[in-house]
Every structure is written in structure tokens, then in C-alpha cells.
């Protein structure tokens, strides 16, 4: 393995990190947060180099973009992570057996966490802050699109770690190559957990090829259902915010389901989308309703492929359903287990939706754009888990720890 030495260094550094106090970690996180401001010109210059290689019309352009406002937000998130209580050393179970053995189950780091991600340089900061705070070393594998940005970010972080007397190998950046991805996925004994952040193809590749443990994150085919008892003004705000706030992120709305009884309100419901020039793929009933009330150049007939697609663009599917049960059935068939939403004033229908929709995050009268670790008060996130085994939803400090049993005795033996 060409990268074996790098993996070995990260593993050794993870053991050293076990001896660093939470207070020391917090001070270093604050130093990195301050450095984001003082090094902003270098970071933005590196990001500009990446942006110059990408077409502005590419939906990933917005994900790749860094500016002073976004750097300020990243620094604020890092300071928030530093302010949170440590997830380590928590006693999860404490009991004494009849034979006198004292058992405790306590939270500990995984060790080394590998992250594979695409055109999201902010992920480099988020992953470092969460892993460092939780006592994990991190091995980062970014995409080619953001390589200059990631190298500037990780270089700055490693310089600060060295100046603070911390082994800089607690954060490593792999080459932005497919070969590096393959080596990470096969780094048994070095990578304790791998988390892919990206589209469906990336996640499926990692899941199908990894020999190290994987938590699936990222892919989001997101729906919102406007119920027979939905409030139109609330619905307009939710649909517009979920669809247009940032189209390239995994919590963005991909499909609007509308109850057949409310087709008369459909034109008003989607009217705010016109400003953002959202292209709608509508079923026959919805198309007939919008024809003449929504710009013709932004209205298309839906096909089977329109549903179950994560558009990551100013595009949305639209489907008419006869009931909440039919909406739930649609979500069950086409959803990815990420985030789903219902707009209704009917508490019984809302409760049924919450109970039967199988997703990490289920919203009632609020947009799916809130599915985010920082928005949930977690400081930042390492990804949105869409699987059921282990963490689910936004993964932050607690979700990237495991536990071990500590057993204390005084000479007991087993018969």
C-alpha cells in the first residue's frame, strides 16, 4: 500500500490524542477558528483556483464556493464545537454484579475516521473540529474539484497543531485520486470507520467496495407533502425555502406531493418558485392545473425518472396524490431515508405521517432545509446518516464515539 505510512502515522497520532485534555483541545480549536480569519486571503485564493476550473452553471459550484461570510460561519461553528461538552468518558451503564464485579460502559473515540467527500471544502474544517474534539484522528479524501482549497485548509490546521505541540498527523489529507479512495477503503487495521459524503454513486461505490466499516450519508431524495388540511401561506414558505435556499445540498427539496383536493391552490403554492426559475416536472393533473399559470418554459411533463431523483439544481418533480396514505407510499418507494416533510393542520394526519414515514428526519410544518448539525445545535456535522444501524440523521460529536466496558474486580474467578 503506497499510503500505508500515512495511515500508520494517523493511527499512532490517534493514540497520542487520547492523552490530550478537553481544555487543551478546545484552546486549539479556538486557535484554528481565529486563524480562519487571519488566513482568509490565502484560503480564498486557493478556493479561487478551484473555482476557476469549474463551470459556474455546475450545481456543485455553490458547494465549492468559499467567501468571507462562509469562512466566518465556519469559524463560528468551530467555536461552537469548542464550547460543547466532551462526548468522551461518559458513563453509559454503571452496575455491580452479585459477585462484586463493578461494570462501567464508557464512551471512547473510534480511533481513526476516514472521510470521502466531493466539492465541499467546508467539510475539511467540520470534520477536523468534530474528530479532534471527540479524540479521533481523521484521514480526509477530498475530490479533485476542491483539492487546492483542501490543501490550504489542512496545511493551515497542521501548522497550528505543530505550533501547539500536537502531532499534526491527527489530520491527514490523501491525494485527490481514485487510487487513494481504494486504499482507504482497504486500510483494515488503520481506518476504524469510513464515512462517505456525496451523491448516490459515491456512496454506492464505497458501500460495495469497502473492507472497513462504513456509515452511509449524504444522498437525499427529499419530498414535501401538502395535505388536504395544509395552510397555504405556510406551505408557500416551506416549499420555496426547501427548494431554493441552496439547491446543491442534500436536504434540498426534490419532489412536491399535493393532495388532489388542493389542486386549486397549486398555482399559488408554487408561485414563489418562479423568481428562482425552478423547472417543474409535473404529472398530468398537476400539469393541467399549472398550464397557463406557471411559465411555460419552466413546466414539463413528468416521467417515471422524474421521481426518485436527487436533482441538486433548480428542478423539482410534482405529483398529485389522493391521500396522505398515498403520499407515504410514494415516499416509501422513492425516498432515500434522509428528510421528509408534511404541511398540514390536521394533528392526526401529522402523527400518522411521523409514525409511518421511514426517514432520519421527519418534519411537520417546517422545511427540510433544517436538516443540518449546526441547525440542530450540534455545532457542526460530519454527515447525515441515512442508514438505521448505528447513528441516524446529523452526525456530530456523540455519533462519532463508540464505547468500551471497564470491569473492576478483586480476585473473583469464574466457576
C-alpha positions in Angstrom: 0.0 0.0 0.0 1.6 3.3 -1.1 -0.3 5.2 1.6 0.4 2.7 4.4 2.9 5.0 6.1 0.3 7.8 6.2 -2.3 5.5 7.7 0.2 4.3 10.3 1.0 7.9 11.3 -2.7 8.7 11.7 -3.1 5.6 13.9 -0.2 6.5 16.1 -1.4 10.1 16.4 -4.8 8.9 17.4 -3.3 7.1 20.5 -1.4 10.3 21.4 -4.7 12.3 21.2 -6.2 10.1 23.9 -3.9 11.9 26.4 -4.8 15.4 25.4 -7.3 17.1 27.8 -10.6 18.6 26.6 -9.5 22.0 27.7 -6.4 21.8 25.5 -8.4 20.6 22.6 -10.8 23.5 23.0 -8.0 26.0 23.1 -6.6 24.6 19.8 -10.0 24.6 18.1 -10.3 28.3 19.1 -6.9 29.0 17.7 -7.8 27.4 14.4 -11.1 29.4 14.3 -9.1 32.6 14.8 -6.6 31.5 12.1 -9.5 31.2 9.6 -9.9 34.9 9.8 -6.2 35.8 9.7 -5.5 33.4 6.8 -8.7 34.2 4.9 -6.8 35.7 1.9 -4.7 32.5 1.4 -7.8 30.3 1.8 -9.9 32.3 -0.6 -7.0 32.4 -3.1 -6.8 28.6 -3.1 -10.5 28.4 -3.4 -10.5 30.8 -6.4 -8.1 28.5 -8.1 -10.5 25.6 -7.7 -13.5 27.7 -8.8 -11.6 28.8 -12.0 -11.7 25.1 -13.1 -15.4 24.7 -12.6 -18.3 25.9 -14.8 -20.4 28.4 -12.9 -23.5 26.6 -14.2 -22.4 23.4 -12.4 -24.7 22.8 -9.4 -21.6 21.9 -7.4 -20.2 25.4 -7.9 -22.1 26.7 -4.9 -20.9 23.9 -2.8 -17.3 24.6 -3.7 -17.5 28.4 -3.2 -15.9 30.0 -0.1 -16.2 33.6 0.7 -15.7 35.8 3.8 -19.2 35.2 5.0 -18.9 31.4 4.7 -15.5 31.5 6.4 -17.0 33.5 9.3 -19.7 30.9 9.6 -17.2 28.0 9.6 -15.2 29.7 12.3 -18.4 30.3 14.4 -19.3 26.6 14.0 -15.8 25.6 15.2 -16.1 27.9 18.2 -19.4 26.3 19.0 -17.9 22.8 18.8 -15.2 24.0 21.3 -17.9 25.2 23.7 -19.8 21.9 23.7 -19.2 19.3 26.5 -16.8 16.5 25.6 -18.5 13.3 24.3 -15.8 11.2 25.9 -15.7 9.5 29.3 -19.5 9.4 29.7 -20.7 6.6 31.9 -23.4 4.9 29.9 -24.0 2.0 32.2 -22.8 1.5 35.8 -23.6 -1.6 37.8 -22.2 -4.0 40.3 -22.8 -7.8 39.8 -23.7 -10.1 42.6 -20.2 -11.5 42.6 -18.8 -8.0 43.3 -17.5 -7.2 39.8 -18.0 -3.5 39.0 -19.0 -2.8 35.4 -19.0 0.5 33.6 -19.7 1.2 29.9 -18.0 4.5 28.9 -17.8 6.5 25.7 -14.5 6.5 23.8 -13.2 7.6 20.3 -13.4 5.3 17.3 -9.7 6.0 16.7 -9.2 7.0 13.0 -12.1 8.1 10.9 -11.8 8.3 7.1 -14.0 10.8 5.2 -14.5 10.7 1.4 -16.2 13.8 0.1 -16.6 15.8 -3.1 -16.6 19.6 -3.8 -17.2 20.7 -0.2 -14.1 22.4 1.3 -16.0 23.3 4.4 -16.2 19.6 5.2 -12.4 19.7 5.9 -13.0 22.2 8.7 -16.1 20.5 10.1 -14.6 17.0 10.1 -11.4 18.2 11.8 -13.2 20.1 14.5 -15.6 17.2 15.4 -12.9 14.5 15.1 -10.4 16.5 17.2 -12.9 17.3 19.9 -14.0 13.7 20.1 -10.5 12.3 20.2 -10.4 10.9 16.7 -7.7 11.3 14.1 -9.1 12.0 10.7 -8.0 11.0 7.2 -9.5 13.2 4.5 -10.1 12.2 0.9 -11.5 15.2 -1.0 -12.3 15.5 -4.6 -10.2 17.0 -7.4 -12.6 19.9 -7.7 -11.6 21.2 -4.2 -8.0 20.0 -4.0 -6.4 23.4 -3.8 -8.8 24.6 -1.1 -8.4 21.4 0.9 -4.7 21.5 0.8 -4.7 25.1 2.0 -7.1 24.3 4.8 -5.3 21.2 6.0 -1.9 22.8 5.7 -3.1 25.7 7.9 -4.6 23.3 10.5 -1.4 21.1 10.6 0.8 24.2 11.1 -1.3 25.3 14.1 -1.2 21.8 15.6 2.6 21.7 15.3 2.9 25.1 16.9 0.7 24.0 19.8 2.8 20.8 20.4 0.2 18.4 19.0 1.1 15.7 16.5 -0.2 17.1 13.2 -0.8 13.6 11.9 -4.2 13.7 13.7 -5.4 15.2 10.4 -4.2 13.8 7.1 -5.2 14.7 3.5 -4.9 12.0 0.9 -4.2 12.7 -2.8 -7.4 13.5 -4.8 -7.2 10.3 -6.8 -9.4 7.2 -7.2 -6.4 5.1 -6.2 -6.3 6.9 -2.8 -10.0 6.1 -2.3 -9.4 2.5 -3.0 -6.5 2.4 -0.5 -8.6 4.0 2.2 -11.4 1.5 1.7 -9.0 -1.3 2.1 -7.0 0.1 5.1 -8.1 -2.6 7.5 -6.4 -2.1 10.9 -5.9 1.6 10.3 -9.2 3.2 9.4 -11.7 2.3 12.1 -14.7 3.9 10.3 -15.2 5.4 6.9 -17.9 8.0 6.1 -18.7 8.9 2.5 -20.3 12.3 1.9 -21.6 12.8 -1.6 -24.0 11.7 -4.2 -25.6 8.3 -4.7 -22.9 7.0 -7.0 -20.1 7.7 -4.5 -22.0 6.2 -1.6 -22.8 3.1 -3.5 -19.2 2.7 -4.7 -18.0 3.0 -1.1 -20.6 0.6 0.3 -19.8 -2.0 -2.5 -16.0 -1.8 -2.2 -15.1 -1.1 1.4 -13.4 -3.6 3.6 -13.5 -1.2 6.6 -16.8 -0.3 8.5 -18.9 2.3 6.6 -21.7 4.6 7.6 -23.8 5.8 4.7 -24.5 9.5 4.5 -25.5 12.3 2.1 -27.7 11.1 -0.7 -31.1 12.9 -0.2 -34.2 12.3 -2.3 -36.4 14.7 -0.4 -40.2 15.2 -0.6 -42.7 17.5 0.9 -46.4 16.6 1.1 -49.1 19.4 1.0 -52.0 17.8 2.7 -55.8 18.5 2.3 -55.6 20.4 5.5 -52.3 22.3 4.7 -52.1 26.0 5.4 -51.4 27.7 2.0 -49.2 30.6 3.3 -47.1 28.2 5.5 -46.9 25.8 2.5 -45.6 28.5 0.1 -42.8 29.5 2.5 -41.8 25.9 3.2 -41.7 24.7 -0.4 -39.8 27.8 -1.5 -37.2 27.6 1.3 -36.7 23.9 1.0 -36.3 24.1 -2.8 -34.4 27.3 -3.4 -32.3 28.1 -0.3 -29.4 26.0 -1.6 -30.2 23.6 -4.4 -26.9 21.7 -4.3 -27.2 20.4 -0.7 -28.6 17.1 0.3 -31.6 18.5 2.3 -33.0 20.4 -0.7 -36.5 19.5 -1.9 -36.7 17.2 -4.9 -40.4 16.3 -5.1 -43.6 18.1 -4.0 -46.7 15.9 -3.4 -50.0 17.7 -3.4 -53.4 16.3 -2.2 -55.8 16.2 -5.1 -58.3 18.3 -3.1 -55.9 21.2 -3.1 -55.1 21.4 -6.8 -57.0 24.7 -6.8 -54.2 26.1 -4.6 -51.3 24.6 -6.6 -50.5 27.7 -8.7 -50.3 29.9 -5.6 -48.3 27.2 -3.7 -45.5 27.2 -6.3 -45.7 30.8 -7.4 -42.7 31.8 -5.3 -40.5 29.3 -7.3 -40.9 31.4 -10.4 -38.5 34.0 -9.1 -35.8 31.3 -8.9 -36.8 29.9 -12.3 -37.4 26.4 -10.9 -38.2 23.9 -13.6 -41.1 21.7 -12.6 -41.8 18.1 -13.9 -45.5 17.6 -13.2 -47.8 14.7 -13.6 -50.8 15.1 -15.9 -53.3 16.5 -13.3 -50.8 19.0 -11.9 -49.6 20.0 -15.4 -53.1 20.7 -16.5 -53.7 22.8 -13.3 -50.5 24.8 -13.8 -50.8 25.3 -17.6 -51.2 29.0 -18.2 -50.4 29.8 -14.5 -46.7 28.9 -14.4 -44.2 29.9 -17.0 -44.4 27.5 -20.0 -40.7 27.3 -20.4 -40.4 26.1 -16.8 -43.1 23.4 -17.0 -42.6 19.9 -18.3 -44.5 16.6 -18.2 -43.1 14.2 -15.6 -41.8 10.8 -16.5 -41.0 7.8 -14.2 -37.4 9.1 -14.0 -38.6 12.4 -12.5 -39.4 10.7 -9.2 -36.6 9.3 -7.0 -34.1 11.8 -8.5 -31.8 14.0 -6.4 -31.7 17.0 -8.7 -29.2 19.2 -6.9 -30.4 22.0 -9.2 -33.4 24.4 -9.7 -35.6 21.4 -10.7 -38.5 19.8 -8.9 -40.8 16.9 -9.5 -44.5 17.4 -8.8 -47.1 14.6 -8.2 -50.8 14.6 -7.3 -51.9 12.1 -4.7 -55.4 11.2 -3.4 -54.5 11.0 0.3 -51.8 11.2 2.9 -51.5 7.4 2.8 -50.7 7.6 -0.9 -48.1 10.3 -0.2 -46.5 8.0 2.4 -46.5 5.2 -0.1 -44.8 7.4 -2.7 -42.1 8.4 -0.1 -41.6 4.7 0.8 -41.0 3.8 -2.8 -38.9 6.8 -3.9 -37.3 8.2 -0.8 -33.7 7.8 0.4 -34.3 7.8 4.1 -32.9 11.4 4.5 -35.6 14.0 5.2 -39.3 14.3 4.5 -41.9 16.9 5.3 -45.7 17.2 5.7 -47.6 20.5 5.6 -50.9 20.1 7.5 -53.1 21.5 10.3 -54.5 18.0 10.9 -52.8 16.6 14.0 -54.0 13.1 13.4 -52.6 13.1 9.8 -49.4 14.6 11.0 -49.0 11.9 13.7 -49.6 9.2 11.1 -47.0 10.7 8.8 -44.4 10.9 11.6 -45.1 7.3 12.6 -45.1 5.7 9.1 -42.5 7.7 7.1 -39.2 5.9 7.3 -36.6 8.7 7.3 -33.8 10.0 9.5 -35.6 13.4 9.9 -39.4 13.9 9.6 -40.8 17.4 9.6 -44.3 18.8 10.3 -44.9 22.3 9.0 -41.1 23.1 8.7 -38.8 22.8 5.7 -36.2 20.1 5.3 -33.5 22.7 5.0 -33.1 22.5 8.7 -31.5 19.0 8.5 -28.0 20.2 9.5 -25.9 19.5 12.5 -25.3 23.2 13.2 -29.0 23.9 12.9 -29.8 21.1 15.4 -27.4 22.7 17.9 -24.7 20.1 17.4 -22.0 22.6 16.5 -21.3 21.0 13.0 -21.8 17.7 11.4 -19.7 15.0 9.9 -22.6 13.9 7.7 -26.3 13.0 7.6 -26.6 9.2 8.2 -29.4 7.7 6.1 -29.0 4.2 7.5 -30.6 2.6 10.5 -27.7 0.6 12.0 -25.7 3.0 14.3 -26.2 6.8 14.1 -29.1 8.2 12.1 -29.6 11.8 10.9 -27.0 14.6 11.6 -23.8 13.0 13.0 -21.9 15.2 15.4 -19.7 14.5 18.5 -21.8 11.8 20.2 -22.3 9.9 16.9 -18.6 9.5 16.2 -17.8 7.9 19.5 -18.1 4.2 20.5 -17.8 2.6 23.9 -15.9 0.1 25.9 -16.6 -1.9 29.1 -14.4 -1.3 32.1 -14.6 -4.1 34.7 -13.0 -3.9 38.1 -12.7 -6.8 40.5 -10.8 -8.0 43.5 -9.7 -11.6 42.7 -13.0 -13.0 41.6 -12.8 -16.1 39.4 -15.5 -17.7 37.2 -16.7 -21.2 38.1 
